[in-house]
Amino acid sequence: MSQRAVHQPTAEHPITVTPTGRHVVVRVNGEVVAETDAALTLQESTYPAVQYVPLADVSPSALTRSATTTYCPYKGEANYYDVSAAGTTVSDAIWTYEQPYPAVAQIAGHVAFYAGKADVTVA
């Protein structure tokens, strides 16, 4: 097995993780599946900001672990969840870094929702 590259955030590829400080509600198929005041905002380079919601604030009955995994050289190995809401299951709607690299250690225990698969409202 080859060694995976681990990249540190840089001025050319910055990554910041900060408390959102606002109320975050996540809906899938119109149904609320997560609600929190403890979200984190991850801003990576020029990508859109992503809300990371504590896993404890996601409805456990909506989650089914997926077999999907991906790798990010800045954040580590991601695991995925399918989300069931309003009678429908949305595949791989959530990703999470269970053991993120030290540069983004704050996102451990948090999950993020794909924008095209969930409606994330910050108010």
Backbone as XML, in Angstrom:
<?xml version="1.0"?>
<chain id="A" units="angstrom">
  <residue number="1" name="MET">
    <atom name="N" x="0.847" y="-1.180" z="0.000"/>
    <atom name="CA" x="0.000" y="0.000" z="0.000"/>
    <atom name="C" x="0.895" y="1.247" z="0.000"/>
  </residue>
  <residue number="2" name="SER">
    <atom name="N" x="0.637" y="2.144" z="-0.893"/>
    <atom name="CA" x="1.476" y="3.338" z="-0.988"/>
    <atom name="C" x="1.127" y="4.337" z="0.107"/>
  </residue>
  <residue number="3" name="GLN">
    <atom name="N" x="2.099" y="5.127" z="0.457"/>
    <atom name="CA" x="1.918" y="6.148" z="1.486"/>
    <atom name="C" x="1.128" y="7.311" z="0.892"/>
  </residue>
  <residue number="4" name="ARG">
    <atom name="N" x="0.098" y="7.747" z="1.594"/>
    <atom name="CA" x="-0.707" y="8.857" z="1.104"/>
    <atom name="C" x="-0.051" y="10.180" z="1.454"/>
  </residue>
  <residue number="5" name="ALA">
    <atom name="N" x="-0.159" y="11.108" z="0.536"/>
    <atom name="CA" x="0.372" y="12.446" z="0.779"/>
    <atom name="C" x="-0.465" y="13.146" z="1.844"/>
  </residue>
  <residue number="6" name="VAL">
    <atom name="N" x="0.188" y="13.865" z="2.730"/>
    <atom name="CA" x="-0.480" y="14.693" z="3.727"/>
    <atom name="C" x="-0.038" y="16.127" z="3.471"/>
  </residue>
  <residue number="7" name="HIS">
    <atom name="N" x="-0.987" y="16.991" z="3.178"/>
    <atom name="CA" x="-0.675" y="18.391" z="2.890"/>
    <atom name="C" x="-1.099" y="19.276" z="4.045"/>
  </residue>
  <residue number="8" name="GLN">
    <atom name="N" x="-0.284" y="20.263" z="4.340"/>
    <atom name="CA" x="-0.627" y="21.272" z="5.340"/>
    <atom name="C" x="-1.258" y="22.467" z="4.632"/>
  </residue>
  <residue number="9" name="PRO">
    <atom name="N" x="-2.252" y="23.103" z="5.250"/>
    <atom name="CA" x="-2.782" y="24.328" z="4.657"/>
    <atom name="C" x="-1.657" y="25.349" z="4.499"/>
  </residue>
  <residue number="10" name="THR">
    <atom name="N" x="-1.729" y="26.141" z="3.438"/>
    <atom name="CA" x="-0.717" y="27.156" z="3.151"/>
    <atom name="C" x="-1.408" y="28.445" z="2.741"/>
  </residue>
  <residue number="11" name="ALA">
    <atom name="N" x="-0.623" y="29.485" z="2.515"/>
    <atom name="CA" x="-1.186" y="30.741" z="2.025"/>
    <atom name="C" x="-1.867" y="30.524" z="0.678"/>
  </residue>
  <residue number="12" name="GLU">
    <atom name="N" x="-1.338" y="29.600" z="-0.134"/>
    <atom name="CA" x="-1.921" y="29.320" z="-1.444"/>
    <atom name="C" x="-3.162" y="28.422" z="-1.339"/>
  </residue>
  <residue number="13" name="HIS">
    <atom name="N" x="-3.260" y="27.636" z="-0.287"/>
    <atom name="CA" x="-4.409" y="26.748" z="-0.068"/>
    <atom name="C" x="-4.789" y="26.804" z="1.417"/>
  </residue>
  <residue number="14" name="PRO">
    <atom name="N" x="-5.358" y="27.942" z="1.835"/>
    <atom name="CA" x="-5.689" y="28.082" z="3.258"/>
    <atom name="C" x="-6.932" y="27.284" z="3.646"/>
  </residue>
  <residue number="15" name="ILE">
    <atom name="N" x="-6.936" y="26.820" z="4.884"/>
    <atom name="CA" x="-8.110" y="26.174" z="5.461"/>
    <atom name="C" x="-8.293" y="26.745" z="6.863"/>
  </residue>
  <residue number="16" name="THR">
    <atom name="N" x="-9.484" y="27.251" z="7.135"/>
    <atom name="CA" x="-9.786" y="27.741" z="8.480"/>
    <atom name="C" x="-11.033" y="27.034" z="8.995"/>
  </residue>
  <residue number="17" name="VAL">
    <atom name="N" x="-11.063" y="26.801" z="10.302"/>
    <atom name="CA" x="-12.220" y="26.224" z="10.971"/>
    <atom name="C" x="-12.565" y="27.156" z="12.120"/>
  </residue>
  <residue number="18" name="THR">
    <atom name="N" x="-13.780" y="27.718" z="12.081"/>
    <atom name="CA" x="-14.203" y="28.658" z="13.108"/>
    <atom name="C" x="-15.619" y="28.328" z="13.559"/>
  </residue>
  <residue number="19" name="PRO">
    <atom name="N" x="-15.957" y="28.635" z="14.814"/>
    <atom name="CA" x="-17.344" y="28.438" z="15.247"/>
    <atom name="C" x="-18.277" y="29.292" z="14.383"/>
  </residue>
  <residue number="20" name="THR">
    <atom name="N" x="-19.365" y="28.695" z="13.928"/>
    <atom name="CA" x="-20.330" y="29.418" z="13.095"/>
    <atom name="C" x="-20.999" y="30.524" z="13.907"/>
  </residue>
  <residue number="21" name="GLY">
    <atom name="N" x="-21.323" y="30.210" z="15.172"/>
    <atom name="CA" x="-21.909" y="31.219" z="16.054"/>
    <atom name="C" x="-23.343" y="31.574" z="15.715"/>
  </residue>
  <residue number="22" name="ARG">
    <atom name="N" x="-23.983" y="30.769" z="14.878"/>
    <atom name="CA" x="-25.370" y="31.010" z="14.512"/>
    <atom name="C" x="-26.117" y="29.682" z="14.510"/>
  </residue>
  <residue number="23" name="HIS">
    <atom name="N" x="-27.444" y="29.754" z="14.381"/>
    <atom name="CA" x="-28.281" y="28.558" z="14.398"/>
    <atom name="C" x="-28.279" y="27.913" z="13.015"/>
  </residue>
  <residue number="24" name="VAL">
    <atom name="N" x="-27.982" y="26.621" z="12.955"/>
    <atom name="CA" x="-27.923" y="25.900" z="11.686"/>
    <atom name="C" x="-29.001" y="24.812" z="11.691"/>
  </residue>
  <residue number="25" name="VAL">
    <atom name="N" x="-29.804" y="24.801" z="10.613"/>
    <atom name="CA" x="-30.839" y="23.781" z="10.432"/>
    <atom name="C" x="-30.576" y="23.098" z="9.098"/>
  </residue>
  <residue number="26" name="VAL">
    <atom name="N" x="-30.636" y="21.758" z="9.115"/>
    <atom name="CA" x="-30.420" y="20.994" z="7.889"/>
    <atom name="C" x="-31.686" y="20.199" z="7.589"/>
  </residue>
  <residue number="27" name="ARG">
    <atom name="N" x="-32.170" y="20.370" z="6.351"/>
    <atom name="CA" x="-33.336" y="19.620" z="5.889"/>
    <atom name="C" x="-32.939" y="18.750" z="4.706"/>
  </residue>
  <residue number="28" name="VAL">
    <atom name="N" x="-33.479" y="17.538" z="4.698"/>
    <atom name="CA" x="-33.336" y="16.636" z="3.555"/>
    <atom name="C" x="-34.751" y="16.267" z="3.141"/>
  </residue>
  <residue number="29" name="ASN">
    <atom name="N" x="-35.063" y="16.463" z="1.879"/>
    <atom name="CA" x="-36.430" y="16.234" z="1.371"/>
    <atom name="C" x="-37.462" y="17.017" z="2.192"/>
  </residue>
  <residue number="30" name="GLY">
    <atom name="N" x="-37.078" y="18.205" z="2.671"/>
    <atom name="CA" x="-37.985" y="19.055" z="3.430"/>
    <atom name="C" x="-38.108" y="18.717" z="4.896"/>
  </residue>
  <residue number="31" name="GLU">
    <atom name="N" x="-37.510" y="17.628" z="5.336"/>
    <atom name="CA" x="-37.596" y="17.189" z="6.732"/>
    <atom name="C" x="-36.333" y="17.596" z="7.489"/>
  </residue>
  <residue number="32" name="VAL">
    <atom name="N" x="-36.508" y="18.151" z="8.698"/>
    <atom name="CA" x="-35.353" y="18.545" z="9.510"/>
    <atom name="C" x="-34.655" y="17.283" z="10.009"/>
  </residue>
  <residue number="33" name="VAL">
    <atom name="N" x="-33.351" y="17.175" z="9.681"/>
    <atom name="CA" x="-32.566" y="16.018" z="10.131"/>
    <atom name="C" x="-31.440" y="16.431" z="11.075"/>
  </residue>
  <residue number="34" name="ALA">
    <atom name="N" x="-31.188" y="17.751" z="11.169"/>
    <atom name="CA" x="-30.153" y="18.242" z="12.085"/>
    <atom name="C" x="-30.463" y="19.679" z="12.442"/>
  </residue>
  <residue number="35" name="GLU">
    <atom name="N" x="-30.138" y="20.018" z="13.685"/>
    <atom name="CA" x="-30.331" y="21.383" z="14.171"/>
    <atom name="C" x="-29.327" y="21.619" z="15.287"/>
  </residue>
  <residue number="36" name="THR">
    <atom name="N" x="-28.594" y="22.746" z="15.213"/>
    <atom name="CA" x="-27.536" y="22.968" z="16.192"/>
    <atom name="C" x="-27.188" y="24.447" z="16.321"/>
  </residue>
  <residue number="37" name="ASP">
    <atom name="N" x="-26.643" y="24.790" z="17.461"/>
    <atom name="CA" x="-26.017" y="26.103" z="17.672"/>
    <atom name="C" x="-24.507" y="25.924" z="17.816"/>
  </residue>
  <residue number="38" name="ALA">
    <atom name="N" x="-24.003" y="24.720" z="17.534"/>
    <atom name="CA" x="-22.585" y="24.402" z="17.760"/>
    <atom name="C" x="-21.863" y="24.018" z="16.467"/>
  </residue>
  <residue number="39" name="ALA">
    <atom name="N" x="-22.349" y="24.491" z="15.340"/>
    <atom name="CA" x="-21.704" y="24.158" z="14.065"/>
    <atom name="C" x="-20.360" y="24.867" z="13.934"/>
  </residue>
  <residue number="40" name="LEU">
    <atom name="N" x="-19.531" y="24.297" z="13.071"/>
    <atom name="CA" x="-18.251" y="24.907" z="12.712"/>
    <atom name="C" x="-18.286" y="25.239" z="11.225"/>
  </residue>
  <residue number="41" name="THR">
    <atom name="N" x="-17.680" y="26.366" z="10.856"/>
    <atom name="CA" x="-17.569" y="26.735" z="9.446"/>
    <atom name="C" x="-16.154" y="26.417" z="8.987"/>
  </residue>
  <residue number="42" name="LEU">
    <atom name="N" x="-16.044" y="25.554" z="7.978"/>
    <atom name="CA" x="-14.752" y="25.241" z="7.389"/>
    <atom name="C" x="-14.676" y="25.969" z="6.052"/>
  </residue>
  <residue number="43" name="GLN">
    <atom name="N" x="-13.662" y="26.801" z="5.922"/>
    <atom name="CA" x="-13.420" y="27.527" z="4.675"/>
    <atom name="C" x="-12.115" y="27.016" z="4.096"/>
  </residue>
  <residue number="44" name="GLU">
    <atom name="N" x="-12.202" y="26.391" z="2.922"/>
    <atom name="CA" x="-11.014" y="25.837" z="2.273"/>
    <atom name="C" x="-10.784" y="26.547" z="0.953"/>
  </residue>
  <residue number="45" name="SER">
    <atom name="N" x="-9.654" y="27.233" z="0.875"/>
    <atom name="CA" x="-9.228" y="27.900" z="-0.346"/>
    <atom name="C" x="-10.378" y="28.719" z="-0.927"/>
  </residue>
  <residue number="46" name="THR">
    <atom name="N" x="-10.682" y="28.525" z="-2.200"/>
    <atom name="CA" x="-11.746" y="29.305" z="-2.840"/>
    <atom name="C" x="-13.068" y="28.545" z="-2.906"/>
  </residue>
  <residue number="47" name="TYR">
    <atom name="N" x="-13.149" y="27.370" z="-2.244"/>
    <atom name="CA" x="-14.383" y="26.588" z="-2.250"/>
    <atom name="C" x="-15.436" y="27.260" z="-1.371"/>
  </residue>
  <residue number="48" name="PRO">
    <atom name="N" x="-16.717" y="26.972" z="-1.618"/>
    <atom name="CA" x="-17.753" y="27.516" z="-0.723"/>
    <atom name="C" x="-17.538" y="27.031" z="0.715"/>
  </residue>
  <residue number="49" name="ALA">
    <atom name="N" x="-17.867" y="27.863" z="1.683"/>
    <atom name="CA" x="-17.761" y="27.478" z="3.093"/>
    <atom name="C" x="-18.692" y="26.295" z="3.365"/>
  </residue>
  <residue number="50" name="VAL">
    <atom name="N" x="-18.262" y="25.413" z="4.257"/>
    <atom name="CA" x="-19.034" y="24.218" z="4.603"/>
    <atom name="C" x="-19.346" y="24.243" z="6.093"/>
  </residue>
  <residue number="51" name="GLN">
    <atom name="N" x="-20.605" y="23.942" z="6.428"/>
    <atom name="CA" x="-21.014" y="23.834" z="7.821"/>
    <atom name="C" x="-20.780" y="22.402" z="8.297"/>
  </residue>
  <residue number="52" name="TYR">
    <atom name="N" x="-20.012" y="22.259" z="9.369"/>
    <atom name="CA" x="-19.810" y="20.963" z="10.007"/>
    <atom name="C" x="-20.655" y="20.944" z="11.277"/>
  </residue>
  <residue number="53" name="VAL">
    <atom name="N" x="-21.627" y="20.034" z="11.322"/>
    <atom name="CA" x="-22.603" y="19.929" z="12.399"/>
    <atom name="C" x="-22.177" y="18.796" z="13.328"/>
  </residue>
  <residue number="54" name="PRO">
    <atom name="N" x="-22.247" y="19.008" z="14.658"/>
    <atom name="CA" x="-21.926" y="17.890" z="15.555"/>
    <atom name="C" x="-22.800" y="16.678" z="15.235"/>
  </residue>
  <residue number="55" name="LEU">
    <atom name="N" x="-22.182" y="15.509" z="15.132"/>
    <atom name="CA" x="-22.934" y="14.289" z="14.841"/>
    <atom name="C" x="-24.048" y="14.086" z="15.868"/>
  </residue>
  <residue number="56" name="ALA">
    <atom name="N" x="-23.815" y="14.497" z="17.098"/>
    <atom name="CA" x="-24.813" y="14.343" z="18.164"/>
    <atom name="C" x="-26.074" y="15.166" z="17.894"/>
  </residue>
  <residue number="57" name="ASP">
    <atom name="N" x="-25.989" y="16.164" z="17.007"/>
    <atom name="CA" x="-27.139" y="17.020" z="16.695"/>
    <atom name="C" x="-27.849" y="16.603" z="15.410"/>
  </residue>
  <residue number="58" name="VAL">
    <atom name="N" x="-27.489" y="15.424" z="14.879"/>
    <atom name="CA" x="-28.153" y="14.865" z="13.706"/>
    <atom name="C" x="-29.061" y="13.733" z="14.178"/>
  </residue>
  <residue number="59" name="SER">
    <atom name="N" x="-30.267" y="13.676" z="13.636"/>
    <atom name="CA" x="-31.215" y="12.630" z="14.020"/>
    <atom name="C" x="-30.621" y="11.249" z="13.734"/>
  </residue>
  <residue number="60" name="PRO">
    <atom name="N" x="-30.339" y="10.444" z="14.785"/>
    <atom name="CA" x="-29.703" y="9.147" z="14.554"/>
    <atom name="C" x="-30.549" y="8.227" z="13.683"/>
  </residue>
  <residue number="61" name="SER">
    <atom name="N" x="-31.885" y="8.343" z="13.767"/>
    <atom name="CA" x="-32.750" y="7.453" z="12.995"/>
    <atom name="C" x="-32.679" y="7.746" z="11.498"/>
  </residue>
  <residue number="62" name="ALA">
    <atom name="N" x="-32.142" y="8.910" z="11.116"/>
    <atom name="CA" x="-32.040" y="9.271" z="9.701"/>
    <atom name="C" x="-30.771" y="8.724" z="9.054"/>
  </residue>
  <residue number="63" name="LEU">
    <atom name="N" x="-29.837" y="8.227" z="9.874"/>
    <atom name="CA" x="-28.503" y="7.890" z="9.367"/>
    <atom name="C" x="-28.298" y="6.398" z="9.154"/>
  </residue>
  <residue number="64" name="THR">
    <atom name="N" x="-27.675" y="6.073" z="8.033"/>
    <atom name="CA" x="-27.204" y="4.720" z="7.764"/>
    <atom name="C" x="-25.791" y="4.844" z="7.223"/>
  </residue>
  <residue number="65" name="ARG">
    <atom name="N" x="-24.860" y="4.161" z="7.846"/>
    <atom name="CA" x="-23.470" y="4.224" z="7.405"/>
    <atom name="C" x="-23.361" y="3.676" z="5.983"/>
  </residue>
  <residue number="66" name="SER">
    <atom name="N" x="-22.636" y="4.362" z="5.149"/>
    <atom name="CA" x="-22.406" y="3.947" z="3.769"/>
    <atom name="C" x="-21.039" y="3.270" z="3.684"/>
  </residue>
  <residue number="67" name="ALA">
    <atom name="N" x="-20.817" y="2.515" z="2.628"/>
    <atom name="CA" x="-19.516" y="1.887" z="2.415"/>
    <atom name="C" x="-18.530" y="2.841" z="1.741"/>
  </residue>
  <residue number="68" name="THR">
    <atom name="N" x="-19.005" y="4.003" z="1.325"/>
    <atom name="CA" x="-18.174" y="4.951" z="0.592"/>
    <atom name="C" x="-17.107" y="5.576" z="1.485"/>
  </residue>
  <residue number="69" name="THR">
    <atom name="N" x="-15.901" y="5.699" z="0.950"/>
    <atom name="CA" x="-14.838" y="6.465" z="1.604"/>
    <atom name="C" x="-14.118" y="7.261" z="0.523"/>
  </residue>
  <residue number="70" name="THR">
    <atom name="N" x="-13.582" y="8.405" z="0.913"/>
    <atom name="CA" x="-12.751" y="9.205" z="0.018"/>
    <atom name="C" x="-11.567" y="9.717" z="0.827"/>
  </residue>
  <residue number="71" name="TYR">
    <atom name="N" x="-10.621" y="10.322" z="0.133"/>
    <atom name="CA" x="-9.425" y="10.807" z="0.804"/>
    <atom name="C" x="-9.135" y="12.237" z="0.390"/>
  </residue>
  <residue number="72" name="CYS">
    <atom name="N" x="-8.842" y="13.075" z="1.371"/>
    <atom name="CA" x="-8.417" y="14.450" z="1.126"/>
    <atom name="C" x="-7.029" y="14.611" z="1.734"/>
  </residue>
  <residue number="73" name="PRO">
    <atom name="N" x="-6.037" y="15.059" z="0.961"/>
    <atom name="CA" x="-4.684" y="15.177" z="1.514"/>
    <atom name="C" x="-4.568" y="16.257" z="2.593"/>
  </residue>
  <residue number="74" name="TYR">
    <atom name="N" x="-5.564" y="17.129" z="2.714"/>
    <atom name="CA" x="-5.553" y="18.164" z="3.749"/>
    <atom name="C" x="-6.306" y="17.743" z="5.010"/>
  </residue>
  <residue number="75" name="LYS">
    <atom name="N" x="-7.346" y="16.900" z="4.844"/>
    <atom name="CA" x="-8.211" y="16.583" z="5.976"/>
    <atom name="C" x="-8.161" y="15.122" z="6.414"/>
  </residue>
  <residue number="76" name="GLY">
    <atom name="N" x="-7.823" y="14.204" z="5.504"/>
    <atom name="CA" x="-7.738" y="12.794" z="5.865"/>
    <atom name="C" x="-8.777" y="11.959" z="5.158"/>
  </residue>
  <residue number="77" name="GLU">
    <atom name="N" x="-9.096" y="10.795" z="5.746"/>
    <atom name="CA" x="-10.056" y="9.867" z="5.163"/>
    <atom name="C" x="-11.466" y="10.233" z="5.596"/>
  </residue>
  <residue number="78" name="ALA">
    <atom name="N" x="-12.371" y="10.321" z="4.615"/>
    <atom name="CA" x="-13.766" y="10.647" z="4.899"/>
    <atom name="C" x="-14.625" y="9.399" z="4.812"/>
  </residue>
  <residue number="79" name="ASN">
    <atom name="N" x="-15.569" y="9.304" z="5.731"/>
    <atom name="CA" x="-16.586" y="8.262" z="5.710"/>
    <atom name="C" x="-17.923" y="8.928" z="5.411"/>
  </residue>
  <residue number="80" name="TYR">
    <atom name="N" x="-18.881" y="8.132" z="4.934"/>
    <atom name="CA" x="-20.149" y="8.692" z="4.454"/>
    <atom name="C" x="-21.348" y="8.042" z="5.122"/>
  </residue>
  <residue number="81" name="TYR">
    <atom name="N" x="-22.444" y="8.791" z="5.119"/>
    <atom name="CA" x="-23.733" y="8.294" z="5.596"/>
    <atom name="C" x="-24.797" y="8.566" z="4.545"/>
  </residue>
  <residue number="82" name="ASP">
    <atom name="N" x="-25.732" y="7.619" z="4.407"/>
    <atom name="CA" x="-26.962" y="7.858" z="3.676"/>
    <atom name="C" x="-27.932" y="8.487" z="4.665"/>
  </residue>
  <residue number="83" name="VAL">
    <atom name="N" x="-28.822" y="9.336" z="4.176"/>
    <atom name="CA" x="-29.802" y="9.989" z="5.036"/>
    <atom name="C" x="-31.209" y="9.626" z="4.562"/>
  </residue>
  <residue number="84" name="SER">
    <atom name="N" x="-32.036" y="9.131" z="5.495"/>
    <atom name="CA" x="-33.431" y="8.819" z="5.198"/>
    <atom name="C" x="-34.309" y="9.915" z="5.776"/>
  </residue>
  <residue number="85" name="ALA">
    <atom name="N" x="-35.118" y="10.524" z="4.916"/>
    <atom name="CA" x="-36.013" y="11.595" z="5.344"/>
    <atom name="C" x="-37.203" y="11.648" z="4.401"/>
  </residue>
  <residue number="86" name="ALA">
    <atom name="N" x="-38.367" y="11.913" z="4.961"/>
    <atom name="CA" x="-39.599" y="12.043" z="4.179"/>
    <atom name="C" x="-39.819" y="10.830" z="3.279"/>
  </residue>
  <residue number="87" name="GLY">
    <atom name="N" x="-39.483" y="9.635" z="3.794"/>
    <atom name="CA" x="-39.759" y="8.406" z="3.073"/>
    <atom name="C" x="-38.784" y="8.070" z="1.959"/>
  </residue>
  <residue number="88" name="THR">
    <atom name="N" x="-37.711" y="8.834" z="1.828"/>
    <atom name="CA" x="-36.731" y="8.609" z="0.774"/>
    <atom name="C" x="-35.335" y="8.558" z="1.387"/>
  </residue>
  <residue number="89" name="THR">
    <atom name="N" x="-34.470" y="7.728" z="0.808"/>
    <atom name="CA" x="-33.075" y="7.673" z="1.254"/>
    <atom name="C" x="-32.198" y="8.366" z="0.228"/>
  </residue>
  <residue number="90" name="VAL">
    <atom name="N" x="-31.371" y="9.279" z="0.709"/>
    <atom name="CA" x="-30.435" y="10.010" z="-0.142"/>
    <atom name="C" x="-29.044" y="9.422" z="0.113"/>
  </residue>
  <residue number="91" name="SER">
    <atom name="N" x="-28.471" y="8.827" z="-0.922"/>
    <atom name="CA" x="-27.174" y="8.159" z="-0.782"/>
    <atom name="C" x="-26.048" y="9.161" z="-0.556"/>
  </residue>
  <residue number="92" name="ASP">
    <atom name="N" x="-25.157" y="8.814" z="0.353"/>
    <atom name="CA" x="-23.936" y="9.586" z="0.604"/>
    <atom name="C" x="-24.204" y="11.085" z="0.736"/>
  </residue>
  <residue number="93" name="ALA">
    <atom name="N" x="-25.221" y="11.427" z="1.503"/>
    <atom name="CA" x="-25.583" y="12.838" z="1.689"/>
    <atom name="C" x="-24.661" y="13.542" z="2.678"/>
  </residue>
  <residue number="94" name="ILE">
    <atom name="N" x="-23.992" y="12.746" z="3.521"/>
    <atom name="CA" x="-23.145" y="13.280" z="4.593"/>
    <atom name="C" x="-21.749" y="12.697" z="4.472"/>
  </residue>
  <residue number="95" name="TRP">
    <atom name="N" x="-20.751" y="13.539" z="4.758"/>
    <atom name="CA" x="-19.399" y="13.010" z="4.934"/>
    <atom name="C" x="-18.878" y="13.466" z="6.287"/>
  </residue>
  <residue number="96" name="THR">
    <atom name="N" x="-17.915" y="12.698" z="6.814"/>
    <atom name="CA" x="-17.319" y="13.021" z="8.105"/>
    <atom name="C" x="-15.876" y="12.541" z="8.125"/>
  </residue>
  <residue number="97" name="TYR">
    <atom name="N" x="-15.034" y="13.309" z="8.781"/>
    <atom name="CA" x="-13.640" y="12.914" z="9.007"/>
    <atom name="C" x="-13.543" y="12.486" z="10.461"/>
  </residue>
  <residue number="98" name="GLU">
    <atom name="N" x="-13.544" y="11.182" z="10.710"/>
    <atom name="CA" x="-13.560" y="10.683" z="12.084"/>
    <atom name="C" x="-12.218" y="10.880" z="12.773"/>
  </residue>
  <residue number="99" name="GLN">
    <atom name="N" x="-11.134" y="10.846" z="11.997"/>
    <atom name="CA" x="-9.797" y="11.098" z="12.541"/>
    <atom name="C" x="-9.092" y="12.094" z="11.623"/>
  </residue>
  <residue number="100" name="PRO">
    <atom name="N" x="-9.558" y="13.342" z="11.642"/>
    <atom name="CA" x="-8.990" y="14.329" z="10.722"/>
    <atom name="C" x="-7.535" y="14.645" z="11.065"/>
  </residue>
  <residue number="101" name="TYR">
    <atom name="N" x="-6.821" y="15.141" z="10.064"/>
    <atom name="CA" x="-5.442" y="15.549" z="10.287"/>
    <atom name="C" x="-5.392" y="16.710" z="11.279"/>
  </residue>
  <residue number="102" name="PRO">
    <atom name="N" x="-4.258" y="16.879" z="11.987"/>
    <atom name="CA" x="-4.159" y="17.891" z="13.044"/>
    <atom name="C" x="-4.561" y="19.308" z="12.617"/>
  </residue>
  <residue number="103" name="ALA">
    <atom name="N" x="-4.306" y="19.684" z="11.367"/>
    <atom name="CA" x="-4.619" y="21.053" z="10.922"/>
    <atom name="C" x="-6.105" y="21.363" z="10.990"/>
  </residue>
  <residue number="104" name="VAL">
    <atom name="N" x="-6.953" y="20.316" z="10.936"/>
    <atom name="CA" x="-8.408" y="20.518" z="10.991"/>
    <atom name="C" x="-9.029" y="19.646" z="12.087"/>
  </residue>
  <residue number="105" name="ALA">
    <atom name="N" x="-8.281" y="19.425" z="13.158"/>
    <atom name="CA" x="-8.702" y="18.508" z="14.229"/>
    <atom name="C" x="-10.068" y="18.857" z="14.808"/>
  </residue>
  <residue number="106" name="GLN">
    <atom name="N" x="-10.463" y="20.142" z="14.748"/>
    <atom name="CA" x="-11.739" y="20.563" z="15.347"/>
    <atom name="C" x="-12.945" y="19.888" z="14.707"/>
  </residue>
  <residue number="107" name="ILE">
    <atom name="N" x="-12.836" y="19.408" z="13.453"/>
    <atom name="CA" x="-14.009" y="18.830" z="12.784"/>
    <atom name="C" x="-14.272" y="17.377" z="13.180"/>
  </residue>
  <residue number="108" name="ALA">
    <atom name="N" x="-13.419" y="16.786" z="13.999"/>
    <atom name="CA" x="-13.695" y="15.433" z="14.506"/>
    <atom name="C" x="-15.041" y="15.459" z="15.226"/>
  </residue>
  <residue number="109" name="GLY">
    <atom name="N" x="-15.841" y="14.428" z="15.016"/>
    <atom name="CA" x="-17.148" y="14.356" z="15.670"/>
    <atom name="C" x="-18.209" y="15.209" z="14.996"/>
  </residue>
  <residue number="110" name="HIS">
    <atom name="N" x="-17.884" y="15.784" z="13.851"/>
    <atom name="CA" x="-18.819" y="16.608" z="13.089"/>
    <atom name="C" x="-19.058" y="15.991" z="11.715"/>
  </residue>
  <residue number="111" name="VAL">
    <atom name="N" x="-20.177" y="16.347" z="11.110"/>
    <atom name="CA" x="-20.518" y="15.879" z="9.766"/>
    <atom name="C" x="-20.877" y="17.066" z="8.896"/>
  </residue>
  <residue number="112" name="ALA">
    <atom name="N" x="-20.726" y="16.883" z="7.582"/>
    <atom name="CA" x="-21.098" y="17.918" z="6.621"/>
    <atom name="C" x="-22.054" y="17.312" z="5.606"/>
  </residue>
  <residue number="113" name="PHE">
    <atom name="N" x="-22.949" y="18.141" z="5.105"/>
    <atom name="CA" x="-23.974" y="17.708" z="4.161"/>
    <atom name="C" x="-23.672" y="18.272" z="2.779"/>
  </residue>
  <residue number="114" name="TYR">
    <atom name="N" x="-23.841" y="17.452" z="1.747"/>
    <atom name="CA" x="-23.666" y="17.930" z="0.375"/>
    <atom name="C" x="-24.759" y="18.925" z="0.032"/>
  </residue>
  <residue number="115" name="ALA">
    <atom name="N" x="-24.358" y="20.064" z="-0.519"/>
    <atom name="CA" x="-25.302" y="21.130" z="-0.843"/>
    <atom name="C" x="-26.395" y="20.666" z="-1.795"/>
  </residue>
  <residue number="116" name="GLY">
    <atom name="N" x="-26.079" y="19.796" z="-2.734"/>
    <atom name="CA" x="-27.077" y="19.318" z="-3.674"/>
    <atom name="C" x="-28.023" y="18.266" z="-3.115"/>
  </residue>
  <residue number="117" name="LYS">
    <atom name="N" x="-27.737" y="17.784" z="-1.904"/>
    <atom name="CA" x="-28.532" y="16.709" z="-1.312"/>
    <atom name="C" x="-29.259" y="17.131" z="-0.045"/>
  </residue>
  <residue number="118" name="ALA">
    <atom name="N" x="-28.925" y="18.328" z="0.458"/>
    <atom name="CA" x="-29.537" y="18.818" z="1.688"/>
    <atom name="C" x="-29.647" y="20.340" z="1.612"/>
  </residue>
  <residue number="119" name="ASP">
    <atom name="N" x="-30.580" y="20.884" z="2.374"/>
    <atom name="CA" x="-30.761" y="22.329" z="2.459"/>
    <atom name="C" x="-30.229" y="22.763" z="3.818"/>
  </residue>
  <residue number="120" name="VAL">
    <atom name="N" x="-29.100" y="23.472" z="3.821"/>
    <atom name="CA" x="-28.461" y="23.923" z="5.062"/>
    <atom name="C" x="-28.743" y="25.405" z="5.227"/>
  </residue>
  <residue number="121" name="THR">
    <atom name="N" x="-29.435" y="25.755" z="6.324"/>
    <atom name="CA" x="-29.804" y="27.140" z="6.589"/>
    <atom name="C" x="-29.035" y="27.640" z="7.810"/>
  </residue>
  <residue number="122" name="VAL">
    <atom name="N" x="-28.377" y="28.782" z="7.657"/>
    <atom name="CA" x="-27.669" y="29.426" z="8.774"/>
    <atom name="C" x="-28.421" y="30.710" z="9.073"/>
  </residue>
  <residue number="123" name="ALA">
    <atom name="N" x="-28.951" y="30.822" z="10.295"/>
    <atom name="CA" x="-29.769" y="31.996" z="10.628"/>
    <atom name="C" x="-29.278" y="32.685" z="11.884"/>
  </residue>
</chain>
